[in-house]
Amino acid sequence: MKKNELNKEMQSALQDKGLDKKEVQNVLVEDARTGLDVETLKKAILNNLFYVQGKYPEIATRNDYYMALAYTVRDRLLQRWVASVKQYLEGKHRIVSYLSAEYLLGPHLGNNLVNLGIYKEAEQALHEMGLNLDWLIEKEIEPGLGNGGLGRLAACYMDSLATLEVPAIGYGIRYQFGIFEQDIRDGWQVEDTDNWLRRGNPWEIARREISYDIKLGGYVQHYMDRDGKFRTIWTPDLIVKGVAYDTPIVGYKVNTTNTLRLWKSEAPNSFDFQSFNSGDYSNAVNQKIICENISKVLYPNDETRSGKVLRLQQQYFFVSCSLQDMIGIHLRQGERIEDFQTTFAVQLNDTHPAVAIAEMMRLLVDEYDLEWVDAWRVTTRTFAYTNHTLLPEALEKWDMELFASVLPRHLEIIQEINRRFLDEVTVRVYGDQEKISSLSIIGEGPRRYIKMANLACAGSFAINGVAALHTELLKQTVLKDWYALSPEKFSNKTNGVTPRRWMVLSNPKLTELISSKIGENWIKHLDELKNLEKFADDPEFLQQWMDVKLEMKTQLAQRIVNRTNIKVDPESIFDIQVKRIHEYKRQHLNILHVITLYNRIKQNPEAEIVPRTFVFAGKAAPGYKQAKLIIKLINSVGEIVNKDPDVKGRLKVVFYPNYNVTNAQKIYPAADLSEQISTAGKEASGTGNMKLSLNGALTIGTLDGANVEIRECVGEENFFLFGLTAEEVENTKSDGYNPFHFYENNPNLKLALDQISNGYFSHLDDTIFKDLINSLLYDDQFMVLADYQSYVDCQDQVAEAFKDKVKWARMSILNVARMGKFSSDRSIREYCDEIWKVKSVPVTLNGTSSK
């Protein structure tokens, strides 16, 4: 259809909707600027190249074209974004506010094209311009705003909130530098600066008119005003300005586009002119440096006191900016401050934003003059808390002296919250001093401390875990006294992942194959994957499934050789463990299995070994020595195994460096086996397990986190189970677990550990892995040696199953077909219905509510 014919047809359709001539003309003009057809996209790309980039095609670089395309896509988001904000505010709808220290978003371009429904149109437009979309997508630097599962979950939830047309704002920090870029040198992790903003960020809009002053340090004074009312003055040592930077988050094939608002720290006065004139040049910008440090880097090293102070400053900075912002939105709608909870439902994503409880009380009592009881009523009807860990060391605690040095007024408020709370608790648990101590927000010891999980529990109307097992263990262990006190607050909200990024974008071949059989509706209603089950015995479909998997493995094999110079066999089992490096996640159990297979070959070079490619990826915290040793061990074993002529290429060990969303999108589709082998009872949920399963990988795992529910859904016959249960772990420890007993009585385990210890894998240096070996033999907290034999036996079952490629493919199909539960859309529906009590608000654009 020609363009003028299309315009006539659109004009007629718009007039049928009741729009007058002027309104119709406005729509047509807007369509010419933000239309989604190939010709309009081509013109828009060239316009942005010229008017925004200041370039013309003959001199434009790859980055210039990427930026021009990004601005073209952003223009189409802005149209929907403005309409969403306008509709939310005019309708006075309740808004979900998600407070998270991390948002591991991944690259925006491909995801936005998918959600706008114009991926193929953009591909075609660029092709006609002599450009390649994949080439431009790979140019994007992903935002360094997250570290692992916590941040990735927040990103999935933002995608689902928009897709489900739920009014929402995500709040966080605009870190200048991400966690770190990981390089591997001589087998060791080396951290380099993640300067993700070095080429600019076309997706964000600086809202410099939206800024808030944040107080830090100083002292507090009290007095009685003329009316006899108790008053407080907080005189800070430092005032930091928080400036808003907004990123649009568009839903899948809907108009709804929500806001991710990130705060950048700045100095109110960034340049001291008097100091400069007097010759004190460094002091002239000193205030600017101090203030900007707060949003400088994600998770600064907190082993030192200064690092801890900076972490606390970061947490308070972003929640104070966010709460002030929310209160402003609420009041501008003509609402009373006492009714704040009717406008916002605020979710605390773990304990990092838990100081928001105290800050809300400060704002309501000190700034808005509410009585304490009224302020507490508002606060406890506003906040809900998600717990993400069972590890006691991960439940944040702040030394009271340090806390007072940063937030003196908040310490007073927390002490008052605790006093009133314990007054109520004492009546309910009369005489049970142990329970009172457990519930107290203030912890006693050589140095008193503030328990942030307790503050979150006291100040929230809802508390949830992130997997069925995790929630039950919360009730039985770390939050058992809270559950006994307020069981009505507790619920489970099993994590989920968005199929838009983790299937449609990252695995287009599999997406196309699935859609060819069951249509595309599953992309928004993941439970419709169950319709694949009827094709699990179709020989043609089985072959197509295997062909797609082999193609994905071949692509990853090429990436591996390009990145690591290790050549791997795409026909081998791609055995994948990609996640943060941590002892409880047990990458060292995996490498012990590698060594065991290697020893089988060395003892009998002709032994039948099903070929395997072991792919590891993940970052270790810079100060986590044991995790760094595990990375070194993986690379050291790989160096020997990969080059040994006896192995004949049957085993390959790869450590894929700098694991992030970009790399994950290439690894997940190629996985045959998903390693989810954490010690039972230690993993809250996991989301990598879901992403790998959705991409057709079968899981080998313990009954830990969401593994339990995945196994229930996909069927026991499609899951490789091994290891102690959470209950058995605790019982074994209670009975006096002796890891050395397992070492002495298992020849294969003993040989593997001895080889590591005596330097077989480290050029005869018997000192490198001494600490790691000692921790396993004498302090095996994560039951690596106890689970070793069960794991090796289970891996033998994996190898046997993989020999029958058709049977494996059938298991893989059934695995995907039964993963519908694990969509983040389902998770968000449960939060909306059971915690936030919010409903969808379809956004109208040009008379329609979706594309």
C-alpha positions in Angstrom: 0.0 0.0 0.0 1.4 3.4 -0.9 2.0 6.0 1.8 -0.8 8.4 0.7 -3.2 5.5 0.5 -2.1 4.4 4.0 -2.7 7.9 5.4 -6.2 8.0 3.8 -7.0 4.7 5.4 -5.7 5.9 8.8 -7.6 9.2 8.5 -10.8 7.3 7.8 -10.2 5.0 10.8 -9.4 7.8 13.1 -12.5 9.8 12.0 -14.6 6.6 12.8 -13.2 6.8 16.4 -14.8 10.3 16.7 -11.6 12.5 16.2 -12.2 15.8 14.5 -10.1 17.0 11.5 -7.5 18.8 13.6 -7.0 15.8 15.9 -6.7 13.5 12.9 -4.0 15.8 11.4 -2.1 15.8 14.7 -2.1 12.0 14.7 -0.9 11.9 11.1 1.9 14.3 11.8 2.9 12.3 14.9 2.9 9.1 12.9 5.2 10.7 10.3 7.7 11.3 13.2 7.3 8.2 15.2 5.8 5.7 12.8 6.8 2.1 12.9 7.0 1.2 9.2 10.3 0.6 7.4 10.3 3.8 5.4 9.6 6.0 8.4 12.3 4.2 10.4 14.9 4.8 7.7 14.1 8.5 7.5 14.2 8.8 11.3 17.6 7.0 11.6 19.1 9.4 9.0 17.5 12.4 10.7 18.9 11.5 14.1 22.3 10.8 12.5 22.3 14.3 11.1 20.5 16.4 13.7 21.5 14.6 16.9 24.9 13.0 16.0 26.0 15.8 13.6 27.2 13.2 11.0 26.4 12.1 7.5 26.6 8.5 6.2 30.0 8.8 4.5 31.8 9.7 7.8 29.5 8.0 10.3 31.0 5.4 12.6 29.4 2.2 13.8 28.8 4.0 17.2 27.2 6.9 15.3 24.7 4.6 13.7 24.0 2.8 16.9 23.3 6.1 18.6 21.1 7.2 15.7 19.1 4.0 15.9 18.8 4.2 19.6 17.4 7.8 19.5 15.0 6.6 16.8 13.7 3.9 19.1 13.7 6.2 22.1 11.5 8.7 20.1 8.9 5.9 19.8 9.2 5.2 23.5 8.7 8.9 24.5 5.4 9.0 22.7 4.1 6.1 24.9 6.0 7.3 28.0 4.3 10.7 28.1 0.9 9.2 27.4 1.5 6.7 30.3 2.5 9.4 32.8 -0.4 11.6 31.8 -2.9 8.8 32.2 -1.6 7.7 35.6 -1.6 11.1 37.1 -5.0 12.2 35.7 -6.6 9.0 36.8 -5.0 9.1 40.3 -4.2 5.5 40.1 -2.1 3.7 42.8 1.5 3.4 41.7 3.9 0.6 42.5 7.3 2.0 43.6 10.1 -0.5 43.5 13.2 0.4 45.6 16.3 -1.5 44.5 20.0 -0.9 44.9 20.5 -2.8 41.6 18.9 -3.0 38.2 20.9 -5.4 35.9 19.0 -4.2 32.8 21.2 -5.5 30.0 21.4 -3.7 26.7 18.3 -1.7 25.8 18.2 -1.6 22.0 17.2 -5.2 21.1 14.8 -5.5 24.0 13.0 -2.3 23.1 12.7 -3.4 19.5 11.2 -6.6 20.7 8.7 -5.0 23.0 7.7 -2.3 20.5 7.1 -5.2 18.0 9.4 -3.7 15.4 12.5 -5.9 15.4 11.9 -7.1 11.9 11.1 -3.7 10.6 14.3 -2.2 12.1 16.2 -5.1 10.6 14.7 -4.5 7.2 15.3 -0.7 7.4 18.9 -1.1 8.3 19.4 -3.8 5.6 18.1 -1.4 3.0 20.6 1.2 4.3 23.4 -1.3 3.9 23.7 -1.9 7.7 23.3 -4.9 10.0 21.1 -4.8 13.1 23.1 -7.4 15.0 26.3 -5.4 14.3 24.7 -2.3 15.9 23.2 -4.2 18.9 26.6 -5.6 19.7 28.0 -2.0 19.9 25.8 -1.2 22.9 27.5 -1.1 26.3 25.2 -2.6 28.9 24.4 -0.4 32.0 26.6 -1.2 34.9 23.7 -0.9 37.4 23.7 -4.4 38.9 25.7 -7.4 40.0 23.7 -10.5 39.9 20.3 -12.1 40.6 18.9 -9.3 42.7 19.4 -6.7 40.0 18.3 -9.0 37.2 15.1 -9.8 39.0 14.4 -6.1 39.4 14.9 -5.6 35.6 12.6 -8.5 34.9 10.0 -7.1 37.2 10.1 -3.7 35.5 9.5 -5.4 32.2 6.6 -7.4 33.5 5.0 -4.4 35.3 5.0 -2.5 32.0 3.8 -5.5 30.0 0.9 -6.1 32.4 0.1 -2.4 32.2 0.6 -1.7 35.9 1.5 1.9 36.8 5.1 1.7 38.3 8.3 3.6 39.0 11.6 1.9 39.7 13.9 3.9 41.9 17.7 3.3 42.2 21.1 4.9 41.8 22.8 6.0 38.6 26.2 4.5 39.2 28.9 6.0 37.1 30.9 2.8 37.3 29.5 -0.7 37.5 30.7 -3.6 39.6 33.9 -4.2 37.5 35.0 -5.6 34.1 36.4 -9.0 34.7 39.6 -10.1 32.9 41.4 -13.4 33.4 45.2 -13.2 33.5 47.2 -16.3 34.3 44.0 -17.9 35.5 43.3 -15.2 38.1 40.4 -12.7 38.1 41.6 -9.2 37.5 39.1 -6.3 38.0 39.1 -3.4 35.6 36.9 -0.3 35.7 33.4 -0.7 34.2 33.0 2.8 32.7 29.7 2.0 31.0 28.9 5.7 30.4 32.0 6.4 28.4 30.2 6.7 25.1 27.1 8.3 26.5 23.6 6.8 27.3 21.0 7.6 24.6 18.2 5.9 26.7 18.1 8.3 29.6 16.8 11.8 30.0 18.4 14.0 32.7 15.7 15.7 34.7 17.8 18.4 36.3 14.7 20.3 37.4 13.9 17.2 39.7 16.4 17.3 42.5 16.4 16.9 46.2 18.8 17.9 49.0 20.1 15.0 51.1 21.6 15.6 54.6 24.4 13.5 55.9 26.3 13.5 59.3 26.2 16.4 61.7 24.1 16.5 64.9 20.6 16.8 66.2 19.0 19.4 68.5 15.7 19.2 70.2 13.4 22.0 71.6 9.8 22.7 72.4 8.0 25.2 70.2 5.5 27.9 71.3 2.7 25.4 71.3 4.6 23.0 73.5 5.3 20.5 70.6 8.5 18.6 70.6 10.7 19.7 67.6 13.9 18.5 66.0 16.6 20.3 64.1 19.1 18.2 62.1 22.2 20.2 61.3 24.2 18.1 58.8 27.9 18.1 58.0 27.2 17.6 54.3 24.4 18.3 51.9 24.3 16.3 48.7 22.0 17.0 45.8 20.3 14.1 44.1 19.4 14.7 40.4 16.9 12.5 38.6 17.8 10.6 35.4 14.9 8.8 33.8 14.8 5.7 31.5 11.6 4.5 29.8 10.7 0.9 30.3 8.2 -0.2 27.6 5.9 -3.3 27.9 5.6 -6.0 25.3 3.3 -4.8 22.5 1.4 -2.4 24.8 1.5 1.3 25.0 2.4 1.3 28.7 5.9 2.7 29.3 6.9 3.1 32.9 9.8 5.0 34.4 13.1 3.9 35.9 14.3 6.9 37.9 17.9 6.8 38.9 19.6 9.3 41.2 23.0 10.9 40.5 24.7 12.6 43.4 26.1 16.1 43.0 27.3 19.0 45.1 24.8 21.8 45.6 27.8 24.2 44.8 30.3 22.2 42.7 32.9 25.0 42.6 34.3 27.1 45.4 35.3 30.3 43.7 36.9 31.8 46.8 39.2 28.8 47.3 40.2 28.9 43.6 41.0 32.7 43.7 43.2 32.1 46.8 45.2 29.5 44.9 43.7 26.5 46.7 42.7 24.8 43.5 42.1 21.3 44.8 39.9 22.5 47.6 37.9 24.5 45.1 36.4 21.2 43.7 36.7 19.2 46.9 33.0 19.4 47.7 32.1 18.2 44.2 34.4 15.1 44.6 33.0 14.2 48.0 29.4 14.4 46.8 29.8 12.7 43.5 31.5 9.7 45.2 28.1 8.6 46.5 26.9 7.5 43.1 30.3 6.8 41.7 30.5 3.0 41.9 28.2 0.0 42.5 29.0 -1.7 45.8 32.2 -0.1 46.9 34.5 -2.4 48.9 33.2 -2.2 52.5 36.0 -4.0 54.2 37.2 -0.6 55.6 35.2 1.8 57.7 35.2 4.4 55.0 33.7 1.8 52.6 31.0 1.0 55.0 30.2 4.7 55.5 29.9 5.1 51.7 27.6 2.0 51.4 25.3 3.5 54.0 25.4 6.9 52.4 24.4 5.3 49.1 21.5 3.5 50.5 20.1 6.5 52.4 20.8 8.8 49.4 18.6 7.0 47.0 15.7 6.2 49.3 15.5 9.7 50.6 15.5 11.1 47.0 12.9 8.5 46.1 10.6 9.2 49.0 10.8 12.9 48.6 9.9 12.4 45.0 6.9 10.2 45.7 5.6 12.6 48.3 5.9 15.4 45.8 3.9 13.5 43.2 1.3 12.6 45.8 0.8 16.2 47.1 0.7 17.6 43.5 -2.4 15.5 42.9 -4.1 17.4 45.7 -4.0 14.6 48.2 -3.3 14.7 51.9 0.0 13.6 53.3 -1.9 11.3 55.7 -3.2 9.3 52.6 0.2 8.7 51.0 -0.3 5.0 51.0 -3.3 5.4 48.6 -1.0 6.7 45.9 2.0 4.5 46.4 2.8 0.9 47.3 6.5 0.7 48.0 8.4 -2.6 47.7 11.8 -3.0 49.4 14.0 -5.2 47.3 16.0 -6.8 50.1 17.4 -4.8 53.0 19.5 -2.3 51.0 16.6 0.2 50.9 15.3 -0.7 54.4 16.5 2.6 55.9 13.4 4.0 54.0 11.3 3.0 56.9 13.2 5.4 59.2 13.4 8.1 56.5 9.6 7.9 55.9 9.1 8.5 59.6 11.5 11.4 59.6 9.8 13.1 56.6 6.3 12.6 58.1 7.2 13.7 61.6 9.9 16.3 61.1 9.0 17.8 57.8 5.2 17.3 57.5 4.3 17.6 61.2 2.4 14.4 61.7 2.0 12.8 65.1 4.1 9.7 65.6 1.2 7.3 65.7 -0.3 8.8 62.4 3.1 8.7 60.7 3.6 5.0 61.8 0.2 4.1 60.4 1.1 5.6 57.0 4.5 4.0 57.0 3.3 0.5 57.9 0.6 0.7 55.2 3.1 1.8 52.6 6.0 -0.6 52.6 6.4 -4.3 51.8 9.6 -6.3 52.1 11.1 -9.0 50.0 13.8 -11.1 51.7 16.3 -12.6 49.3 18.7 -14.6 51.5 18.9 -17.2 54.2 22.6 -16.4 54.8 22.9 -14.6 58.2 26.0 -12.7 56.9 23.9 -11.3 54.1 21.2 -9.8 56.4 22.6 -6.3 56.8 23.6 -5.0 60.2 25.0 -1.6 60.9 27.3 -0.7 63.7 25.4 1.9 65.8 28.3 4.3 66.2 28.9 4.3 62.4 25.2 4.6 61.7 25.0 7.6 64.1 27.9 9.3 62.3 26.0 9.2 59.0 22.4 9.4 60.1 22.1 10.8 63.6 18.4 11.6 63.4 17.6 8.2 62.0 19.3 6.5 64.9 16.9 8.4 67.2 13.9 7.4 65.1 15.0 3.7 64.9 15.5 3.7 68.7 12.0 5.1 69.2 10.5 2.6 66.7 12.2 -0.2 68.6 11.1 1.1 72.0 7.4 1.3 71.1 7.6 -2.0 69.2 9.2 -3.9 72.1 6.6 -2.5 74.5 4.0 -4.3 72.4 6.1 -7.4 71.9 6.8 -7.8 75.6 3.1 -8.0 76.4 2.6 -10.7 73.7 5.6 -12.8 74.6 5.7 -12.2 78.3 8.9 -13.4 79.9 10.5 -14.8 76.7 13.6 -12.7 76.8 15.3 -14.7 74.0 12.4 -13.9 71.6 12.4 -10.3 72.6 16.1 -10.1 71.8 15.5 -11.8 68.5 12.8 -9.4 67.5 14.6 -6.3 68.6 15.8 -3.9 65.9 18.8 -3.1 68.0 21.3 -5.9 68.5 23.4 -6.2 71.7 27.0 -7.3 71.9 30.5 -5.9 72.3 29.2 -3.2 69.9 25.5 -2.5 69.5 24.2 -2.7 66.0 21.0 -2.2 63.9 19.4 -5.2 62.3 18.0 -3.9 59.0 15.9 -7.0 58.3 14.1 -6.5 61.6 13.5 -2.8 60.7 12.0 -3.9 57.4 9.8 -6.5 59.1 8.6 -4.1 61.7 7.8 -1.3 59.2 6.2 -3.4 56.5 2.7 -4.7 56.0 3.9 -7.7 54.0 7.0 -9.9 54.0 7.7 -12.4 51.3 10.3 -15.0 50.3 11.2 -15.7 46.7 10.7 -19.5 46.4 8.4 -22.0 48.2 11.3 -23.6 50.1 13.0 -20.3 50.8 9.8 -18.9 52.3 9.3 -22.0 54.5 12.9 -21.8 55.7 12.5 -18.1 56.5 9.5 -19.0 58.7 11.5 -21.8 60.4 14.9 -20.1 60.8 16.0 -16.5 60.3 12.5 -14.9 60.6 10.8 -17.6 62.7 10.0 -15.2 65.5 8.6 -12.6 63.1 6.4 -15.3 61.6 5.2 -16.4 65.0 4.4 -12.8 65.8 2.7 -11.8 62.5 2.0 -14.9 60.3 -0.5 -12.8 58.3 2.3 -10.7 56.9 4.1 -13.7 55.3 3.6 -15.1 51.8 5.7 -16.6 49.0 6.2 -15.0 45.7 8.4 -17.4 43.6 10.7 -15.4 41.3 10.2 -15.4 37.6 12.0 -14.2 34.5 10.8 -12.3 31.4 10.5 -14.4 28.3 10.9 -11.3 26.1 14.6 -10.9 26.9 15.5 -14.5 27.8 13.8 -16.3 24.9 12.5 -13.9 22.2 15.6 -11.7 22.1 18.3 -14.2 23.2 17.0 -17.3 21.4 15.1 -16.1 18.3 15.5 -19.5 16.5 13.8 -21.4 19.3 11.2 -18.7 19.7 10.4 -19.0 16.0 10.2 -22.8 16.2 7.9 -22.7 19.2 5.6 -20.0 17.7 5.4 -22.0 14.4 3.6 -24.7 16.4 1.6 -22.9 19.1 1.4 -19.2 17.9 2.9 -16.2 19.7 0.5 -15.7 22.6 2.9 -17.7 24.9 5.2 -14.7 24.9 2.8 -12.8 27.2 1.1 -15.9 28.6 4.0 -18.3 29.3 1.8 -21.1 30.6 0.7 -21.7 27.0 4.0 -23.4 26.5 2.2 -26.5 27.7 0.8 -26.8 24.2 4.2 -27.9 23.1 3.8 -31.2 24.9 1.8 -32.7 22.1 4.8 -32.3 19.8 7.2 -34.0 22.1 6.9 -37.3 20.1 6.8 -35.7 16.6 10.0 -36.9 14.8 10.1 -33.8 12.6 9.7 -31.4 15.5 12.3 -33.3 17.5 14.7 -33.0 14.7 14.0 -29.2 14.3 14.5 -28.8 18.1 17.9 -30.6 17.9 18.9 -28.5 14.9 18.2 -25.2 16.7 20.1 -26.4 19.8 23.1 -27.4 17.6 23.1 -24.1 15.8 23.1 -22.2 19.2 26.0 -24.4 20.4 27.9 -23.8 17.2 27.5 -20.0 17.6 28.7 -20.2 21.2 31.6 -22.4 20.3 32.8 -19.7 17.9 32.4 -17.1 20.6 34.4 -19.2 23.0 37.3 -19.7 20.5 37.3 -15.9 19.7 37.4 -15.0 23.4 39.5 -17.7 25.0 41.3 -19.5 22.1 39.8 -22.8 23.3 38.2 -24.9 20.5 35.2 -26.9 21.7 33.0 -29.5 20.1 29.4 -28.4 19.5 28.3 -32.1 19.5 29.5 -32.5 23.1 27.4 -31.9 26.2 27.5 -28.2 26.9 27.6 -28.4 30.7 27.0 -24.9 32.0 27.5 -23.2 35.4 27.2 -19.5 35.0 26.5 -17.4 38.1 28.2 -15.4 40.8 31.2 -17.3 42.2 30.5 -18.3 45.8 31.3 -21.2 48.0 27.7 -22.0 48.6 27.0 -22.2 44.8 29.8 -24.8 44.8 31.6 -24.3 41.5 34.4 -26.3 43.2 32.2 -29.4 43.4 31.7 -29.1 39.6 35.5 -28.9 39.1 36.0 -31.9 41.3 33.8 -33.8 38.9 35.9 -32.6 35.9 39.0 -33.9 37.7 37.3 -37.2 38.3 36.5 -37.6 34.6 40.0 -36.6 33.7 41.4 -39.2 36.1 39.2 -41.9 34.5 40.8 -41.1 31.1 44.3 -41.0 32.6 43.8 -44.4 34.2 42.3 -45.8 31.0 42.9 -43.6 27.9 40.4 -45.7 25.9 37.6 -45.4 28.5 34.2 -44.5 27.2 33.7 -40.9 28.1 30.7 -38.9 26.6 32.4 -35.7 25.3 31.7 -32.7 27.5 32.4 -29.0 27.3 32.3 -27.4 30.8 31.5 -23.7 30.7 32.0 -21.6 33.8 31.3 -17.9 34.1 30.8 -15.5 36.9 32.5 -12.8 39.0 33.9 -13.1 42.5 33.6 -10.2 44.9 37.0 -8.4 44.9 37.6 -9.1 48.5 36.4 -12.7 48.5 39.6 -14.7 48.5 38.1 -18.2 48.4 35.9 -17.3 45.4 38.9 -16.0 43.6 40.8 -19.2 44.3 37.9 -21.2 42.8 38.3 -19.2 39.6 42.0 -19.9 39.6 41.4 -23.6 40.1 38.9 -23.8 37.3 41.4 -22.2 34.9 44.3 -24.3 36.2 42.4 -27.5 35.7 41.4 -26.4 32.3 45.0 -25.6 31.3 46.0 -29.3 32.0 42.8 -31.0 30.8 42.5 -29.1 27.5 46.0 -29.8 26.4 46.5 -33.4 27.5 46.7 -35.6 24.4 45.2 -38.6 26.3 41.9 -36.6 26.6 41.6 -36.4 22.8 39.3 -33.4 23.1 36.6 -35.4 25.0 36.8 -32.9 27.9 37.1 -29.1 27.6 37.1 -26.6 30.4 36.2 -23.0 29.6 36.0 -20.0 31.9 34.1 -17.4 29.9 35.2 -14.0 31.2 33.2 -11.0 32.2 29.8 -12.6 32.8 27.0 -10.1 32.3 23.6 -9.9 30.6 25.1 -9.5 27.2 27.2 -12.7 27.5 24.4 -14.6 29.3 22.1 -14.0 26.3 24.6 -16.0 24.2 25.3 -18.7 26.7 21.8 -19.8 27.8 20.5 -20.8 24.4 23.5 -23.2 23.9 23.2 -25.1 27.3 22.4 -28.8 27.4 22.9 -29.1 31.1 22.2 -26.5 33.7 24.3 -26.7 36.9 22.2 -25.7 39.9 24.2 -27.4 42.6 24.1 -25.1 45.6 24.0 -26.6 49.1 20.4 -27.3 49.9 18.9 -24.6 52.1 21.4 -21.8 51.0 20.0 -20.5 47.7 16.9 -18.3 48.1 15.5 -19.0 44.6 17.8 -18.5 41.7 16.7 -17.1 38.3 19.5 -18.5 36.1 18.0 -22.0 36.7 14.7 -20.7 35.1 16.4 -19.0 32.1 18.5 -22.1 31.3 15.4 -24.4 31.6 13.3 -22.1 29.4 16.1 -22.3 26.7 15.9 -26.1 26.7 18.6 -27.1 29.2 18.0 -30.0 31.6 18.9 -29.3 35.2 21.2 -31.2 37.5 20.6 -29.9 41.0 19.9 -30.2 44.6 16.5 -29.6 46.2 17.3 -25.9 46.8 15.6 -22.7 46.1 13.4 -22.7 43.0 14.9 -26.0 41.9 12.3 -27.7 44.0 9.4 -26.1 42.1 11.1 -26.5 38.7 11.4 -30.3 39.4 7.8 -30.4 40.4 6.7 -28.7 37.2 9.0 -30.4 34.7 8.7 -33.9 36.2 11.2 -35.9 38.2 12.1 -37.9 35.1 13.3 -34.7 33.4 15.4 -33.5 36.3 18.8 -34.9 37.5 18.5 -34.8 41.3 21.4 -35.4 43.7 22.6 -34.5 47.2 21.4 -33.9 50.7 18.1 -32.1 51.4 18.1 -29.0 53.5 16.9 -31.0 56.5 19.6 -33.6 55.9 22.2 -30.9 55.7 21.2 -29.5 59.1 21.0 -33.0 60.6 24.4 -34.0 59.3 25.9 -30.8 60.8 24.2 -31.5 64.1 25.6 -35.0 64.2 29.1 -33.7 63.9 29.9 -33.6 60.2 33.5 -34.7 59.5 34.5 -33.9 55.9 37.9 -35.6 56.4 36.0 -38.9 56.8 34.7 -38.6 53.2 38.2 -37.7 51.9 39.7 -40.8 53.6 37.1 -43.2 52.4 36.5 -42.2 48.8 39.6 -43.0 46.6 38.4 -40.9 43.7 37.7 -37.9 45.9 41.0 -38.3 47.7 43.0 -38.5 44.4 41.3 -35.3 43.1 42.0 -33.3 46.3 45.5 -34.6 46.6 46.2 -33.6 43.0 45.0 -30.1 43.7 47.0 -30.0 46.9 50.3 -31.3 45.6 50.4 -28.9 42.7 49.5 -31.2 39.8 47.3 -28.5 38.3 49.5 -25.6 39.3 53.0 -26.3 37.9 53.9 -28.2 41.1 53.2 -25.2 43.3 51.7 -26.8 46.3 50.8 -23.5 48.1 48.3 -21.8 45.7 45.3 -23.8 46.7 46.2 -24.7 50.3 43.5 -22.5 51.8 40.8 -23.9 49.6 41.8 -27.5 50.3 42.0 -26.8 54.1 38.5 -25.3 54.1 37.1 -28.4 52.4 38.9 -30.9 54.6 38.4 -29.2 57.9 35.6 -26.6 57.6 33.4 -27.8 54.8 30.4 -25.5 55.6 28.8 -26.1 52.3 28.9 -29.9 52.3 31.0 -30.3 49.1 32.6 -33.5 50.2 29.4 -35.0 51.6 27.6 -34.5 48.2 30.6 -35.4 46.0 29.7 -39.1 45.3 26.0 -38.4 44.8 26.9 -35.7 42.3 29.4 -37.9 40.4 26.8 -40.7 40.2 24.2 -38.3 39.0 26.6 -37.0 36.3 27.1 -40.5 35.1 23.3 -40.7 34.6 23.4 -37.4 32.6 26.1 -38.9 30.3 24.1 -42.1 29.8 20.9 -40.1 29.0 22.7 -37.8 26.5 23.8 -40.8 24.4 20.2 -41.1 23.2 19.9 -37.7 21.4 16.2 -38.1 20.5 15.2 -39.0 24.1 17.3 -36.1 25.3 15.5 -33.8 22.9 12.1 -35.1 24.1 13.1 -34.4 27.7 14.2 -30.9 26.6 10.9 -30.1 24.9 8.9 -31.3 27.9 11.1 -29.3 30.2 10.4 -26.1 28.2 6.7 -26.9 27.9 6.3 -27.2 31.6 8.1 -24.0 32.6 5.2 -21.6 32.2 5.0 -20.9 36.0 8.4 -19.2 36.0 7.4 -16.1 34.1 8.0 -12.8 35.9 4.5 -11.9 34.6 3.1 -14.5 37.0 5.2 -13.2 39.9 4.0 -9.7 39.3 0.4 -10.7 39.0 0.7 -12.3 42.5 2.3 -9.2 43.9 -0.4 -7.0 42.4 -3.3 -9.2 43.6 -2.0 -10.2 47.0 0.4 -7.5 48.3 0.1 -4.2 46.4 -3.6 -4.3 45.6 -3.2 -2.6 42.2 -4.8 -3.1 38.9 -3.8 -2.7 35.3 -4.3 0.6 33.6 -4.3 0.2 29.8 -2.7 3.3 28.2 -4.4 4.8 25.2 -2.4 6.2 22.3 -4.0 7.6 19.2 -7.3 6.0 20.3 -5.9 2.5 20.8 -4.7 0.7 23.9 -1.9 -1.3 22.3 0.1 -1.5 19.1 
